[in-house]
Amino acid sequence: MKILITGGTGFVGGAVTRRLLSMGHAVTVIGSSRQCRLPAHEQLSYVSADTTRPGDWQRLVPEQDALINLTGRSVFNLWTESYKKAIYDSRILTTRNLVTALPERSEAVLLSTSAAGFYGDGGEVEKLENMGPGNDFLAQVCRDWEGEAQKAAAKGARVVLMRFGVVLGKGGGAMATMKLPFQFGLGGPIGSGKQWFPWIHLEDLVNAIVFLLSAEECHGPFNFTAPQPVRQKEFARQLAACYCRPAILPAPAFVMKLVLGEFGQSLLQGQKVVPRALSDNGYLFTYPDLPSALREIVGG
């Protein structure tokens, strides 16, 4: 297949790109850096472009069998009004430009990222793919993000919406941020720790993308989360145990709100997300439970 990936050099995108290249696919990566951060490969092409703006990069879209849309400014930052706009625009405008570049009567598949944040603060309710969005900032971003991607269906494309949980893996992502404090015994739950923590191992995320690329009957939303969610306090306990450290230093809720503002408030929320659509379509998780995932990441 000929596959175009937006955001294909980051933690998730790099892993997806490497897997697809190893399978013999021809991959074109579009990134914001001037130089590609991935090792050279005869089947890899790189284009530097700002995908929030229309440009020459869009001419590549009609040539592709598949589009994997992974672009989005990190949410792990202080949410000023200007940064919130960057979070929104990086997702919505990139997706809009991708869909605009699709030809009519397209036979391509579009796998477009969304997030478990689609559901807002889920409380104790188990969140399945047929449930509606929340009403906070991230939920609104995800709703509009998915709305732009769904427009590709009117052009004939098969559209898959990937609602990512927190991605855990070696060498980057959330683990890179959390590793140091937990190694020194300074890690702990956020707030009460009772909120649900939707997570997925990087290997399962990549495997699920490969699975959905060829599963022609699959379309619509898919929760990209492990089938066994845990509460945030239990996640902190198990991660600390991997380093033979306690997890007794919680980050108080009022401090999170005071220091990080609206972003801090979002970290105090959770979603009990279950990957029903993936399981019903026959995907088998390599790391369905947190202990096996952490053993591979920390101990491997």
N, C-alpha and C positions, 0 to 999 in steps of 0.2 A: 504493500500500500504506500501511497504518497500521503504523508501526514504533516500538517502544519501545527506547531505548538506556540501559542503566545505565553510568555513567561516560562520558557522552557529551560532556563539556566539556573533557577533557584533551587532550594532544597528539594521540593517536590518535583518541579519541572525537570531538574537534572536527572533525578532517578527515573522518571518516566522516559525521558529522551534516551538514556543509556539502555534501558530495557528494550525499547522499540528498535534501536539500532542493532542490538544483539540478536534480534529476531529477523533481521534482514530488511526492515522497512527503510524507505527513504524519508528522512526527517528534515524539515525546514523549521528552524527555531527563530522566533522574533523576540528580541529583547531590547532593553533600553540602553545597555552598555555598548560602548563603541566597539569593543572586542569581545568575542565569544569566550566565556569562561570554561567551556567544556573542551576536553581533548579532541584534537582533529580526528575526523573519521571520513572515509570516502563517501559515505551515504548521508553525511551531515552538511547542511547548508545553514548559514547564519545571516540574519538581516537585522541591522540596528535601526530601530524606528520607534517613534512615539505613537503607540497604537490608539491613544485617545484622540488622535487626529487622523482624518483621511489622508492617504498618501499612496506612494508607489507600491508599498507593501501589500495593498489590497489586491493588486493584480495577480498575486500568487494564489489567492483564495480559490478561484474557479478551477485551478489545476489539481486540487487536492481530493483525495478519497475521504479523508477525515480531518477534522479540526478539533484540537484540544485546547480549550480556553482556560488558562491558569493565571492570567494576569490579575493583579490586585495589590494595591499598596498595603503594607502590613498594618494591622489594627493595633499592634503593640507599641503604642506611642500615646503621648498626651493629646487628647482630642480637642484641640482648638477648633474654631469654626473653619479655618483654612485647611486644617488637616482632615477634618471630616469631609470637606469638599473633595480633597484628594482621594480619600478612601472611596467615595461614591463615584467620582468621575473615572478613576482608573478601572473600575469594574463595568459600570454601565456604558460609558462611551466606547471602550474597547469592544465590548460585546455587540453594541449597535453597529460599529464599523465593520466587524466581521460579518454580521448578517447582511448588511447592505451590500457587501462585496460578493455574496453568494449569487450565482445565476439562478434564474427561474428554472423550475423543473430540475432542481439539483438532486443528485443521488448520494450526496455526501452524508456523513454522520457528524454531528456536532456534540461533543462532550464538553459541557460548560460547568465550571465550578460555581457552587454556592456554598452555604455553610449551615451547620447545625443551629447557628444563631437565627436562622429563618424562623424558628419556633418561638423566639423570645424567651422570657423566663418561664420555663415549663413546669416548675414545681414538681409534684409527684406524678404527673400524668405521663404515661408512656407515649412517646411521640413517633407516629408512623407517617409514611410518606403522603397519605391522603388527608392529613390534617393541615389546617390553615396557618398563616403566619402570625407572629406576635405583633406588637405595636411599638417596640423601641427602635432606636436608630439602626442597629444592625439588622433587625428583622425587616425594616423598610428597605434597606440596601439590598438584602437578599431577594425580597419580593420583586423589586424593580429589575434587578440583575437577571433573575429567572424570566421575567416578562420579556426582556430584550432577546434572550436566547430562544424563547418559544416562538418568536416571530419567524425563525428559520423554518419551522414546520410548514408555514404557508408557502414556502418556496420548494417544498418537497423533501427537505432534509429530515433525517431521523435525529431527534433532539433528546439528549440525556442530560439531566440536571444532577450534578454530584454535590450533595450536601455534606461537606467535610466536617468531621469532628476534629479534635486536636490531634495533629499528626505526630506520632512518636517514632523516632528512628535515630540512628547514629549520625553524628557529624553535622547536626544542624537542627533547625526547627525549635520546637518547644523544649526539647531535651537540652539543647545547647544553652538555653537561658536558665534552666532549672538546675543543671548539673552541679555547678560550683557551690551554691549555698547548701545543697543537700549533702555534698561530699564533706563539708565542714560542720555538719550537724546544725545548720542554721535554717534548714527548710522546714516547712510546716503547712498546715491547711490555710486557706484563705477564708477569712471571716469565720462563720460557724463550721464550715467544712461539710455541712449537710447537703449542699447543692450537688446535683448529679453532674458527672464529668464525662461527656461523650468523647471517646478517643478512638484512634485506629493506628495500627502499626503501619509504617511506611510501605513495607512489603505487601501487605494486604491492599493498600490503596493502589499501588502500581498493578498488582494482579487483577484487581477489580476493573481498572481501566482497560487492561488488555482483554478481559472477559467481555466487557460491554462493547468494545470496538467491533467484535465479530458476532455478537448476539443480536441478530437483526430484528428479533421480535421485541427487544427491550427499548422502551422510550419513556420519557417523563422523569419524575424525581426518584432518586435513589439515595438513601441515607448511607454515607460512607463512614460508618462507625462500627466498632466491634460489637458483637451480639451480647456481650456482658458488660454493660456500663457500670461504673462504680461511683460512689460519692467522693467528693473532692478530698475529704479527710482520709478515706481509705487509700486513695491514690498516693497522697503524701506519705502515709505510713509505709506502704509497700515500696515506694521509691527510696525512702530513707533506709529501710531494711536492706536494700540491695547494697548500700554503702556501709552497712553495720552501724548506722547512726540513728538516733531518735528523731522523731518529728514532733517536737513539743513547742515550737515557736510559731504560733499562728500569726498571720498578718491581720490585725484587727480591722473590722469592717469600716470603722470611722476613719482610720488612717488611709485605707484604700481610696475612700471617697475624697478625703482631704487632699491627698497628694496627686491622685490620678484623675480626679473629677469623674466625668461621665464614663470614661473607660474603666476606672476603678469600680464603679457601680456595676458595669457589665460583667466584671470578673466574679462578682458575688452572686450572679445568676447561674442557672444550670439547666440542662435539658436531659431528660431520660430518653435518649434517642435509640431506637432499635432498627437494624437494617433489614426490615421485613422484605422489601422488594428484591434485594440481592439474594437473600436466602431462598425466597420463593422461586427464583429463577435458576437456582442450582449452584450459586457460588458457595464454595467451601472455604472458610477462613483458615489461614495458616496459624494465626494468633488470635483465637477467639476470646482469651481471657488475659487479664493484666499480668499475672505472675509469669506466664510464658513469654509475653512480649518484653517485659522488663529484663528477664534473664538473658534474652538474646541481645538486647540493646546495651545493657550495663555489663553483663558477664561475658558477652561474646567477643 
